[in-house]
Amino acid sequence: GTSLPNFMALVDAVNASEVDGSINNDGIQCSKTNGGKVEARGPLFQMNLFEDFDTKVSAMHTTLLSESKTTMKNVPNAKRSSQYDPNRHRPLLLVLQKLRLYDEDLDGGLARHHVKMRDM
């Protein structure tokens, strides 16, 4: 599916607030003034995607994938949806580490803008 790539793109869009200067490429403010001083903003999250995060889970995936390839050859398409599908069942671990305080105006604006542009 597209949910993981869509979510990761959303996090990347929010993290784009680290753009230098007061306005980023999308026209959204990405700096704040603090006593007349421009304060640079950094990324909100550090994002890491792990495919092989546990040896037991990875071994189970490999076994199920091998079994499904063998048994899927003669299975009609209508029944395949209940079988092991690595695009839907592949175990992945996405870890987000928050790096700074959330700013509703900045981060929320970037997220809303990203979703609006993605859905056009």
C-alpha positions as CSV (number, residue, x, y, z in Angstrom):
1,G,0.0,0.0,0.0
2,T,0.9,3.7,0.1
3,S,0.2,4.5,3.7
4,L,3.8,4.1,4.9
5,P,5.3,6.2,2.1
6,N,2.6,8.8,2.6
7,F,3.2,9.0,6.3
8,M,7.0,9.2,5.8
9,A,6.5,12.0,3.3
10,L,4.4,13.8,5.8
11,V,7.1,13.6,8.4
12,D,9.7,14.8,5.9
13,A,7.4,17.7,5.0
14,V,7.1,18.7,8.7
15,N,10.9,18.3,9.1
16,A,11.4,20.7,6.2
17,S,11.0,23.5,8.7
18,E,14.8,23.4,9.0
19,V,15.0,25.4,5.7
20,D,17.3,28.4,6.3
21,G,15.7,31.8,6.4
22,S,12.2,32.9,7.4
23,I,10.1,31.5,4.6
24,N,10.5,28.0,3.1
25,N,9.8,27.1,-0.6
26,D,6.1,26.6,0.0
27,G,5.7,30.1,1.5
28,I,5.3,28.9,5.1
29,Q,7.1,30.6,7.9
30,C,9.8,28.4,9.3
31,S,11.6,30.7,11.7
32,K,10.4,32.6,14.8
33,T,11.6,35.9,16.2
34,N,12.6,36.0,19.8
35,G,13.3,39.5,21.0
36,G,13.9,40.6,17.4
37,K,16.3,37.8,16.8
38,V,15.6,35.2,14.1
39,E,15.7,31.7,15.6
40,A,16.3,28.8,13.2
41,R,14.1,25.8,13.6
42,G,15.3,22.3,13.1
43,P,13.5,19.0,12.2
44,L,10.7,17.9,14.6
45,F,11.5,14.1,14.3
46,Q,14.4,11.8,13.5
47,M,12.9,9.0,11.5
48,N,14.3,5.4,11.2
49,L,12.7,2.5,9.4
50,F,13.8,-1.0,10.4
51,E,12.9,-4.0,8.2
52,D,14.9,-6.6,10.2
53,F,14.3,-5.5,13.7
54,D,13.9,-9.0,15.3
55,T,15.5,-12.2,14.1
56,K,12.4,-14.3,15.0
57,V,10.0,-12.0,13.2
58,S,12.3,-11.9,10.1
59,A,12.6,-15.7,10.1
60,M,8.8,-16.0,10.3
61,H,8.5,-13.6,7.4
62,T,11.0,-15.5,5.2
63,T,9.2,-18.8,6.0
64,L,5.7,-17.4,5.2
65,L,7.0,-15.7,2.1
66,S,8.5,-19.0,0.8
67,E,5.4,-21.0,1.7
68,S,3.1,-18.4,0.0
69,K,5.1,-18.5,-3.2
70,T,4.8,-22.2,-3.4
71,T,1.1,-22.4,-2.6
72,M,0.1,-19.3,-4.6
73,K,0.8,-20.8,-8.0
74,N,-2.5,-22.6,-8.2
75,V,-4.6,-20.3,-6.0
76,P,-7.2,-18.1,-7.9
77,N,-6.8,-14.3,-7.5
78,A,-10.0,-14.0,-5.5
79,K,-8.6,-16.3,-2.7
80,R,-5.1,-14.8,-2.7
81,S,-6.1,-11.8,-0.6
82,S,-6.3,-14.1,2.4
83,Q,-2.8,-15.5,1.8
84,Y,0.4,-14.0,3.0
85,D,1.1,-10.8,1.0
86,P,4.5,-9.2,1.8
87,N,3.1,-5.8,0.7
88,R,0.5,-5.9,3.5
89,H,2.0,-8.3,6.1
90,R,5.7,-7.5,6.0
91,P,6.7,-6.5,9.5
92,L,8.3,-3.1,9.6
93,L,9.2,-0.9,12.5
94,L,9.1,2.9,12.1
95,V,10.7,4.8,14.9
96,L,10.2,8.5,15.4
97,Q,12.3,10.4,18.0
98,K,11.0,13.8,18.8
99,L,13.8,16.4,18.6
100,R,12.2,19.6,19.7
101,L,8.9,21.0,21.0
102,Y,5.9,20.9,18.6
103,D,4.9,24.2,17.2
104,E,1.2,24.2,16.1
105,D,1.6,27.2,13.8
106,L,4.8,26.0,12.1
107,D,4.5,22.2,12.2
108,G,0.8,22.0,11.9
109,G,0.9,24.4,9.0
110,L,3.5,22.3,7.2
111,A,1.5,19.2,7.8
112,R,-1.7,20.7,6.5
113,H,0.0,22.2,3.5
114,H,1.6,18.8,2.6
115,V,-1.7,16.9,2.9
116,K,-3.5,19.6,0.8
117,M,-0.8,19.4,-2.0
118,R,-0.7,15.6,-1.9
119,D,-4.5,15.3,-2.3
120,M,-4.7,17.6,-5.3
